[in-house]
Amino acid sequence: MKIHEYQAKELFKKYGVPIPNGGVAFSTDEASSVAETLGGYPVVVKAQIHAGGRGKGGGVKLAGSAAEVKTNADDILGMTLVTHQTGPEGRLVKKVLVEQGLNIASELYLSILPDRATAKNIIMASEAGGMDIEAVAAETPEKIIKVLVDPLTGLQAYHCCEVAFGLNLPAEAMKPFFKLLTSLYRMFCDYDCSLVEINPLVLTAENDVIALDAKVDVDSNALFRHKDILEYRDLDEEDPLEVEASNYNLNYINLDGNVGNMVNGAGLAMATMDIIKMAGADPANFLDVGGGASAEMVENGFRIILSDPNVKGILINIFGGILRCDVLATGVVEAAKKTNIAVPVVVRMEGTNVEEGRLILAESGLNLITAVDLKDAAEKVAEIVA
């Protein structure tokens, strides 16, 4: 689950990671009030959305006076901010973070994330802070420092040294950087984070090390352990269909294709999307109904898929193990009748009670197309939406 920058900085503050003074504002008047508490200008007004690249899209502005704070907050609040991470539709800005300006000497990059290839956590850092790290990795990979940390032994002093020396920090900044990195790593582990990123991490003229930005993603599977993080959830920043699916315990991700998918199992769902692409069509979603899906879950899945106006055909791919094929077929028939499905549906089933399931589909009187295997199913649905 993603959280806003100001929320991530609340966590940073809790763990002693230095951040600029500031506060969140939901209106121009609130932005002005926050600016007045910061003890002078300049201040920075920053759009709060779940996406990077805000500065390039006009979502981060420097204000040298109270009048400029009002002007900048007016410009940003209510704007549709388009960045390379939002897509062309952009995001509506409903809140801003107002922070004190800093005397910046240099901008650095710092992040921590799991490295599944090594089963370790990886610290990534670079002197090229403030830039898209993807561009740095592609164009000048030698500028990125990577330090692996065994989660069983945890962060050690030599890890901090390796990162600090790689960033060419001055001697006066070493101790505060060690403290910052140690606190950041502890927070990363405590909150089951899938990403903690500071871009930029700034070194001031006074050799202070401060997190000027903050990005935190928490593993959604661990949220039951972190009720305080659940309170940070902003439904306005999530796809409405994905929010609705989560209410029914469905794993749904909206995509931009025209073939709706309903599959039991995340791996099978990924393979199904790949085969749809190979057949010349584009998946409209990822939908994993899970191994123990009920007829009600199938119905809700259908309804969510059909809520997407781009869907021209639906592919159901079920391997009957925990979820029996006859139960799935019954759910499909009931859902088709209740939702008045107006697009063709291709069904591929294998596994427990598959013959009973196929008989239920055949006797339903509905326009449900049965496929003999996954390749056949993908080709049939691709032909339908072509």
Secondary structure, 3 states (H helix, E strand, C coil): CECCHHHHHHHHHHCCCCCCCEEEECCHHHHHHHHHCCCCCCEEEEECCCCCCCCCCCCEEEECCHHHHHHHHHHHCCCEECCCCCCCCCEECCCEEEEECCCEEEEEEEEEEEECCCCEEEEEEECCCCCCHHHHHHHCHHHEEEEEECCCCCCCHHHHHHHHHHCCCCHHHHHHHHHHHHHHHHHHHHCCEEEEEEEEEEEECCCCEEECCCEEEECHHHHHHCHHHHCCCCHHHCCHHHHHHHHCCCEEEECCCCEEEEECCHHHHHHHHHHHHHCCCCECEEEECCCCCCHHHHHHHHHHHHCCCCCCEEEEEEEECCCCHHHHHHHHHHHHHHHCCCCCEEEEEEECCHHHHHHHHHCCCCCEEECCCHHHHHHHHHHHHC
